[in-house]
Amino acid sequence: MRMHKAAWKLEKRGQRKEARELRRQLQLLPSRDPDDPGFRRLHYVRYADDWLLGFSGTRREAEYVKEKIGKFLRNRLKLELSDQKTLITHGRTQAARFLGYEIVVHHNDAKHDQNGHRSINGQIGLKVPMDVVRGKRKPYMRRGKPAALLERAHDSDFRIVARYQAEFRGIAEYYQLAYNRHRLGLLRWVMERSLTKTLGHKNKISVNKVWNRYRATWQTPAGPRRGLQVKVERGDGKKPLVARWGGVSLARRTTRVILKDELPAVWGKRSAELVDRLMSGRCELCKTQTDVEVHHVRRLSDLRRGSQAGQPAWAEQMASRRRKTLVVCRDCHDGVHRGRPARQDSRKPTLESRVRL
């Protein structure tokens, strides 16, 4: 208060330069006594079996609180407190990990509000850990670069785009309270490159042609956004199915939202879409609608695509589609087996895996 009064007197005398320098020194001093022996606060937060204590006090007192909690868990609940996971961190110099977030205490004397007062000192901040960003982008990279996910190349373009979008949206929405949420932009770029390379590998086209084929612009609450869009027409006056990549804003959001823990239905379906092919009741060789069965091979390499001039039509179709299953009617299935040589060494692996659905 003495310095505030001295600065006020200097301004009244017209010595504004000296008053400004005095107020600049005031900005470097804490507004309250950080060493007040009578000020102690303890806050408790828990989610399932993860919990966090926010304590204002000395480190010795924090260690005493930790010891008391360990004794309670051991004597009352017969549980042991993990010393490796139960850490004591200083909020201003270190970050505490809780539920995938980094929790820090802000301190910056240069951040002022509209009245010129320091506005963020002592405030709690949530951050996206950089090791989480690196870990999330690792499945989409090979040798340090974004790469195509070949295990998804057998899905439809609609399913590929929808799955990539669902995965990125889930990560971005979880970290919507982080003030450095923009760091997920690196993950978005890696996933976008991986997505376009996966679509290019599936359709045998370049990444530029993928963008030329699926580029689209649509309206979002944050304004128009550009990305990839795949439409599946359904006919009979029904709206087409639309899968989009992009349009997820990385701006920080603090508004209350409804928690949705249910995974999208696309995650639970089989990648080969075998159930849908069986339910259609259509033979993939003769194209007739009847009761169908599944012809199965053990490995795609058993088809030996392109190595024989007289390769049967069913093997050529399975090799071109890169699928180990072929949905056929009973007559076509019998014809597949009758087309083999009459004599065959039983020690050699056969194409049929003896599985019939």
N, C-alpha and C positions, 0 to 999 in steps of 0.2 A: 504493500500500500504506500510505503514511503516513496518508492521509485515512481509509482503512478502519480503521486501528488507532485513530485519534483518535475516530472515531464509536463504535467498540466501547467505548472507555474512558468516553465520555460516557454510554452506555447502562448501564454498570456502576455509575456514580455516581448513576443515576436521572435524569439530565438528558435525557429522551427527546425533548423538543421541539428542543433544540439538535442532538441526534444525527440527528433526522429532517431538519432543514434541511441538515445536512452531507451526508447521503446524497442529498438532492435535488440538491445541487451536483455530486455524483459522477456522477449520471445524465447530466449535460451534458458530461462529459469522455469522449473516446474511450478504449476499453479497451486500444488498442494505439497505437503511435506512427505516425501517418499520414505522417510525413516521414522515415521510416527510409530512409537512402540504400542500405542493403544488401538491401531487400525488393523483389523484382521477380517478377511472375508473368505468364505469357502463355498463354492458352487459345485453341484453334483449333476452330471448328465449321464444317462444310461440308455443304450439301445440293445435289446436282447442281452447277450453276455459281454458286450463291450461297454466300458464306462470310462468317464473322464472327470477329473477333479480340477477345478480352477481355484487356486489358492493364492491369496495375497498375504505374504509373510516371508519369513526367513527360510533358508534351505534346511536348517536344522529342524525347524518345526514341520516342514514338509516331509522330511525323513521320518519324523516321529509319527505323523499321520499315516504314512505308508506302513510303518511297523505295526501300528494298532489295527489297520485293516488286515494285514497278514495274519495276526493272531486271531482275529474274529473269524476269518475264513477257515483257519486251521482247527480252531476249537469248536466252533458252532456248526460249520457246514462240512467239515472234513475235506477241505480243499486246500491246495497249495498255490500260493501266489508266485507266478513266474517272474523271476528277476530280470530276465531278458526282455520281456514284453512290458513290464511295469516300470516305466522310466520317469525320472524327474527332469523336466526341461525348463529352461528359462524362456519365457514367452517372447521377450524382446530380442534375444540373440539366437534362439533356436526355434524350430518348428516341431509341434507335437502332432503325431499321426492319430487320426480318429476317423473310422468309417471311410477310409480311402482319401480323406482330405488332409491337408497340412493346415494346422491352426497356429496362427501367429498373433502377436500383439503389436499393433502399429505404433510407430514413433517417427514422426517427421515434423519438425518445427516449421517447415516451409509451406505446409498445407494449411490454408486459411479459408474460413467461410466468408460470406458476404460482408460480415461486420469486422473482418480482420483478425478474428480469433482463431487460434489453433483448433482444428476440427477433428483430427483423427488420432491424436495421441491417446493411448490407452484403449483404443477400440479393437475388437476382435476381428480378424480377417481370415477368410477361408481361401485356400489356394489349391490348384491342381498340381500334384507332385509330378515332377518331370520324369521320374523313373516309371510312373504309371503311363505317361504318354509313350515313352520308349517301349515299354512292355506291350502296350496295346497295338502298336504299329508293327511289331516284330512278326506276327503271323502273315502279314501281307508283303513281306520283303524276303528277298533271296540275295545273298552276297552283298548286303548293304543297299540294295536298290528295290523299288517296288516291282513286284512280279505278279504274273497271273496265277490264280489258284486253279490248278488243273482239275482238282476233285470237284469243282463246281461247274466245269465246262459241260457236263452232261445235263445240267438243268436248262430250262427255257430262259430266254433273255429276260422275260418278266420276272421270273423267280430270282435270277441273279441280282438284278437291280434292286428288287424289294428287300432281299436279304442284306445287301451291303448298306442300304439306307436304314434298315431297322437296327443294325449293329452300331452304326455311327450315331444315330439318334439316341439310342439307349445310353451311350457314354456321354454325349453332349448334354442330355437332359439331367443326368445324375449330377454333373458338375455345374449346374446352372447357378449355384450360389457362390461359385468361386470368382474372385475379382480378376484373376488372370485366366479366365476361361478362353481367351483368344489363343492361348498356347495350344489348344486342340486343333488349330488351323493346320499344323504340321501333320497331325494324324489324318485330317480330312484330305490333304493333298496326297499322302501315301495311299490311302484307300481309294481315292479317285483314280490314280494311276493304275492301281491293281485292278480296279473294276474295268477300266477301258481295255487293259491288256487281256483280261479274262474274256470279255466279249469279243475282242479281236481274235483271240485264239479259237474260240468256239465257231465264229463265223468266217474264219480264214481271211480276215481283212486287217488293215492297219489301224492304229489308234486314231489317226486323223479321219479315216472313213467311219469309224465308230461315232465320232462326234458329228460328222456330217449326217449320219443316219438318224441319230437319236437326240440331237440338240434341240432344246425347247426353252421357252421363257414363260413363267407363270407368276401370278400375283400371290404374295404372302403378306402376313400382318406387318412385316418389316419393309415391304415394298416389292417391286419386281425382282425375281431371282432367275438366274440361268443355270441349267444343268442338263441332265439326261432324263429322257422320258420314254417309256415303252408302253404302248397301248395294245390291248387285246380286245378285238371286237367280238361281241357275243350275239349280235343279231336279235331278232324278235322284239325290237324296240327297247332292248335293255341298254343301260349305260355301259360303255366299255370299261374294262379293268385297266387302271393306270398305276404304273410303278414309276417313281421318280427318285433320282439321286440329286441331292442338293436342296437348297432352300432352308437349311437349318441354321438359324442365326447363332452366333457365338457371343453375342452381347450378354452381359450379366443381367440376370433377372432375379428379383427378390420377391415377386408377388407369390401369393399362396396358390398352390396347384394341388390337384387330386393325385394321389399316389396310385399308380397302376403297375402291379407286379406281374400281371399275366403276360407271358411271352406271345409274340405274334404267331398266328397259326402256321405261317410259312416255316417256322423253325422246326415244327414237329413232324412235317411231312418227309417222306423218303425222297432222296435226291433223284432216284431213277423213275419216279412217278409210276411204279409198277401197278399200284392199286388202281389208279385211274385207267390204265391200259386194260386191266382185267375187267373192270366194271363196264367198259365200253362194249364188250362182247363182240369185238371185230377182229378177224384174223388179219394179221399184218402181212401175210403172203398172198392169199386169194381175195382179200377184202370182203369176205362174206360175214354176215351177222349170224352168229351161232354160238354154241358153247365152246369155250376156248381153254387151252392149256398153255403151259410155259415150257419152252425148250431152253435149256440152260447149258452154258459151257463153263469150264473151270477157269480158263484164262483167255484173254483176248489174243494173246500170242499163239494160241492153238489154232486160231483161224488162218494164220499164215497169209494175211492179205497181200495179194499181188505176187505171191511166189508161185502160184499155179495158174496155168491158162484156163483150165477147165474147172474153176472154182464154182461150187453150186450157188444158186441164187440166194438161198437163205444165209449162207456164210458171208457172201458179199454184202448183203444188207446189214448183218450184225456188225461186220467190220467197218462199214462206212459210217454207221451210227455210233460205233464204239460202245456197244452195249453187250453184256453177256447174257441177256435174256431176249427171247423172241416169243411174242404171244401169237399162237397159231391154233387152228381148229384141229380136230382129231385126224382127219384125212391128211392134212398137210404135215402133221407131226409124224404120222406113220410113213409118209413119203420121205421125210428127212432121214429117217433111219433106214429105209429100204435103199436109199441111194448110196449107202456105204458098200465097200467091198464085202464079199461074202465071208472071206476069211480075214481075221485080224488077230495079231499077236496080243494076247491078254495082258502081257507085261507092259505094253505101251499105254500111256494115258489116253483115254477116249475123250471125245468132245462132250458127251453127255454125262452130267453129274448125278444121274439117277434121282433127281428131284423133280417131282411133278406136283403142281398145285391144282 
